[in-house]
């Protein structure tokens, strides 16, 4: 029953929100965000606990301000995502501005293949649509299998309608397909600040140990693709901002595990830079640090 209700609610969002005028959708998102924030549910409390690690000297009042802004940013993500399929080519092109975009375009022109790795900052789907429509570059990504299956199917159909090739996170075949796309000079985009496999790489992250997926680093090593971190943020305008960071190089020496660890730590450092500058746009409403995961198991 719960799964069917979840699917129905997402279906309602895609069916109704995309028909609203943009200002009305924005107001609805803020109203939902503020209501959820006032209720102080598990997601809000976890967001605040995560933000306390990002901004360790913040007072309780400051953390409350950040979590409220964080919920508004999170709901902006959903309102935009529900409406993305209705955006015109021009609207998609005007939706995003990125610093140092030449790092991406030069890498694509090299023919080596490119892995873009992003944290859960702002709206990675908007950035993806900009890449497919403004740059005219298709890409492949991976999606977490959601329950119910019908909800996962909605997400896959939604992202494929935006020009993305979507592979399931589970099943084992995703890595081989991603590697083939990269060897053909293609683009792969991965949200990579939260490990879903429990077999990721331990990294130092805001003063404690977290675990992040090894996939981006392994793909770069095995295919020769360039690995570029990307961070995103919102400002007071309707145009999302972003930055392409310098490539994470494959170390010249060391075992595969050592190289993977070093590269994943470099990704974590780039992510931390963007998150520290815009903590209110980091949509991490789940446990991330190992100490928090262990606390839940206990």
C-alpha positions in Angstrom: 0.0 0.0 0.0 2.8 2.4 0.9 4.6 1.8 -2.3 1.5 2.3 -4.4 0.8 5.6 -2.5 4.4 6.8 -3.1 4.1 6.0 -6.8 0.8 7.8 -7.0 2.1 10.9 -5.3 5.1 11.1 -7.7 2.7 10.6 -10.6 0.6 13.4 -9.3 3.6 15.6 -9.2 4.7 14.9 -12.8 1.1 15.3 -14.0 0.1 18.4 -12.1 3.1 20.5 -11.2 4.4 20.6 -14.8 1.1 22.3 -15.8 1.4 25.1 -13.3 2.9 28.5 -14.2 6.5 28.7 -13.1 5.9 31.3 -10.3 3.1 29.2 -8.9 5.2 26.0 -8.9 8.0 27.9 -7.1 5.5 29.2 -4.5 4.1 25.7 -4.0 7.6 24.3 -3.5 8.4 26.8 -0.8 5.2 26.1 1.0 5.8 22.4 1.0 9.4 22.9 2.1 8.4 25.2 5.0 5.7 22.9 6.1 8.0 19.9 6.2 10.7 21.9 8.0 8.3 23.0 10.7 7.3 19.4 11.3 10.9 18.5 12.1 10.7 15.0 10.7 13.5 12.5 10.3 14.7 13.9 7.0 14.9 17.5 8.4 16.7 16.3 11.5 19.2 14.3 9.5 19.8 17.2 7.2 20.6 19.4 10.2 22.9 16.8 11.6 24.8 16.6 8.4 25.0 20.4 8.1 26.4 20.5 11.6 29.4 18.6 10.3 29.7 21.0 7.3 29.4 24.1 9.4 30.8 23.0 12.8 30.9 26.4 14.3 27.2 27.2 13.5 24.9 28.0 16.3 21.5 26.2 16.7 19.8 29.2 15.1 22.2 29.2 12.1 21.7 25.5 11.6 17.9 26.0 11.7 18.3 28.7 9.0 20.4 26.5 6.9 18.1 23.5 7.2 15.1 25.7 6.3 17.0 27.0 3.2 18.1 23.5 2.5 14.5 22.2 2.4 13.5 25.0 0.1 16.5 24.2 -2.2 15.4 20.5 -2.1 11.9 21.3 -3.1 13.1 23.6 -5.8 14.9 20.6 -7.2 11.7 18.6 -7.3 9.6 21.5 -8.7 12.1 22.0 -11.5 12.4 18.3 -12.1 8.7 17.8 -12.5 8.6 20.6 -15.0 11.8 19.8 -17.0 10.0 17.8 -19.7 8.0 20.9 -20.6 11.0 23.2 -21.0 11.7 24.5 -24.5 15.1 24.2 -26.1 15.7 27.9 -25.3 14.6 27.6 -21.6 16.9 24.6 -21.1 19.8 26.6 -22.6 19.1 29.5 -20.3 18.8 27.3 -17.2 22.4 26.9 -16.3 25.7 28.8 -16.3 29.0 27.0 -15.6 32.5 28.3 -14.7 35.4 26.7 -16.5 33.1 24.8 -18.9 36.1 24.6 -21.3 37.4 21.9 -19.1 34.5 19.7 -20.2 34.3 20.8 -23.9 38.1 20.4 -24.3 38.0 16.9 -22.7 35.1 15.8 -25.0 37.0 17.1 -28.0 40.0 15.0 -27.0 38.0 11.8 -27.7 39.2 10.2 -24.5 35.8 9.9 -22.9 34.8 11.9 -19.8 33.4 11.0 -16.4 31.6 13.9 -14.7 31.2 13.2 -10.9 28.8 15.3 -8.9 27.5 15.5 -5.3 23.9 16.0 -4.4 24.1 19.7 -4.9 21.2 21.8 -6.4 19.8 20.1 -9.5 21.9 17.7 -11.4 19.0 16.9 -13.8 19.0 20.6 -14.9 22.7 20.4 -15.5 22.1 17.2 -17.5 19.4 18.7 -19.7 21.7 21.7 -20.4 24.5 19.3 -21.5 22.1 17.4 -23.8 20.4 20.5 -25.3 22.9 23.3 -25.1 26.0 21.3 -25.8 24.2 18.7 -27.8 26.0 15.9 -26.0 24.2 12.7 -24.9 25.4 10.9 -21.9 24.9 7.8 -19.8 24.1 7.7 -16.1 23.1 5.2 -13.4 19.9 5.3 -11.3 19.3 3.7 -7.9 16.5 1.1 -8.1 13.5 2.6 -6.3 10.5 0.9 -4.8 8.0 0.3 -6.1 9.3 -0.8 -9.5 6.8 1.4 -11.2 8.4 4.4 -9.5 11.8 3.4 -10.8 10.3 3.0 -14.3 8.9 6.6 -14.0 12.3 8.0 -13.2 14.0 6.1 -16.1 11.3 7.2 -18.6 11.6 10.8 -17.3 15.4 10.9 -17.6 15.4 9.1 -21.0 12.9 11.7 -22.3 15.5 14.3 -21.4 18.2 12.7 -23.6 19.9 10.5 -21.0 20.8 6.8 -21.2 19.9 5.4 -17.8 21.3 2.1 -16.4 20.2 0.4 -13.2 22.6 0.7 -10.3 22.1 -3.0 -9.4 22.5 -6.0 -11.6 26.3 -5.9 -12.4 26.2 -4.9 -16.1 26.2 -1.1 -15.6 30.0 -0.8 -15.1 30.8 -2.7 -18.3 28.4 -0.6 -20.3 29.8 2.6 -18.9 33.3 1.5 -19.7 32.2 0.8 -23.3 30.6 4.3 -23.7 33.8 5.9 -22.4 36.1 3.9 -24.7 34.0 5.2 -27.5 34.7 8.7 -26.4 31.4 9.3 -24.7 30.2 11.1 -21.6 29.2 9.5 -18.3 27.7 11.5 -15.4 27.5 10.0 -11.9 26.2 11.4 -8.6 29.1 10.2 -6.4 29.0 11.5 -2.8 27.0 8.7 -1.3 28.0 5.0 -1.5 25.0 2.7 -2.1 27.0 -0.6 -2.3 28.6 -0.6 1.2 31.8 -1.5 -0.6 33.0 2.0 -1.4 36.2 3.9 -0.6 36.7 5.5 2.8 37.5 9.2 2.6 38.1 12.1 4.9 35.2 14.4 4.6 34.5 17.4 6.8 36.7 16.1 9.6 35.4 12.5 9.8 35.3 9.3 7.7 32.7 8.8 5.0 32.4 6.3 2.2 32.0 7.2 -1.5 31.7 5.0 -4.6 34.8 3.8 -6.3 33.2 3.7 -9.7 34.3 7.1 -11.1 37.9 6.4 -10.2 37.9 2.9 -11.5 36.3 3.9 -14.8 38.9 6.6 -15.4 41.7 4.1 -14.7 40.4 1.3 -16.8 39.3 3.4 -19.9 41.7 6.3 -19.9 38.8 8.7 -19.6 39.2 12.1 -17.9 37.5 12.4 -14.4 36.1 15.9 -13.8 34.3 16.9 -10.5 31.4 19.3 -10.9 29.7 21.3 -8.2 26.4 23.2 -8.5 24.5 25.8 -6.6 21.5 28.1 -6.7 21.4 31.9 -6.2 18.6 34.3 -6.2 18.0 34.0 -9.9 16.2 31.3 -11.9 19.6 30.3 -13.5 21.5 27.5 -11.7 25.2 28.0 -11.4 28.0 25.4 -11.5 31.7 24.9 -11.8 33.8 22.3 -13.6 36.8 21.5 -11.4 40.2 20.5 -12.8 40.6 16.8 -13.7 41.5 14.2 -11.1 44.6 12.5 -12.5 45.4 8.9 -12.2 48.4 8.5 -9.9 51.5 7.3 -11.7 52.4 4.7 -9.0 50.6 2.5 -6.6 48.2 -0.5 -6.7 44.8 -0.2 -8.2 43.3 0.1 -4.7 45.8 2.9 -3.8 45.1 4.8 -7.0 41.3 4.4 -6.4 41.6 5.7 -2.9 43.7 8.7 -3.9 41.4 9.7 -6.7 38.2 9.2 -4.7 39.7 11.4 -1.9 40.4 14.1 -4.5 36.8 13.9 -5.6 35.6 14.2 -2.0 37.9 17.3 -1.5 36.4 18.9 -4.6 32.8 18.1 -3.4 33.6 19.5 0.0 34.7 22.8 -1.6 31.4 23.2 -3.3 29.3 22.0 -0.3 31.2 24.4 2.1 30.5 27.3 -0.2 26.8 26.4 -0.6 25.7 24.1 2.3 22.1 25.0 1.9 22.0 23.4 -1.6 23.4 20.0 -0.4 20.4 17.7 -0.5 21.8 15.0 1.9 18.8 13.9 4.0 20.4 10.5 4.7 23.2 9.2 6.9 26.5 9.5 5.2 29.4 9.4 7.7 30.5 5.9 9.0 29.9 7.0 12.6 26.3 7.8 11.9 25.8 4.6 10.0 27.2 2.6 12.9 25.0 4.5 15.3 21.9 3.4 13.3 23.0 -0.2 13.3 23.6 -0.1 17.0 
